[in-house]
Amino acid sequence: MQLTSDTVKQLSQRLLEERKRQGLNRAQAAGVCNVSESFIRDAESDPSRCSLSLLLRLLNGLGLQVQVQGWSVDEAQAADGAKPSP
């Protein structure tokens, strides 16, 4: 899924579906993902209001992955202050 302002609603639906697929209620998902129960509710209703950091924590906690395309490893290392590989 390409995330845009138009597809954020799809993200909320997928988060809800994944939580339910795993048999977790909101309180259980919050505990597993180390976020608040109200954050789970917000992420499932309107993730555009949520911080990216907490959304990533929720995605990772549910075993989901995020991929960033168009950003090379060398650029990421340079942004972190590391030397690019030769």
PyMOL commands that set and color helices and strands:
alter all, ss='L'
color gray80, all
select helices_A, chain A and resi 8-21+26-33+37-45+47-49+52-61+73-79
alter helices_A, ss='H'
color red, helices_A
deselect
rebuild
show_as cartoon
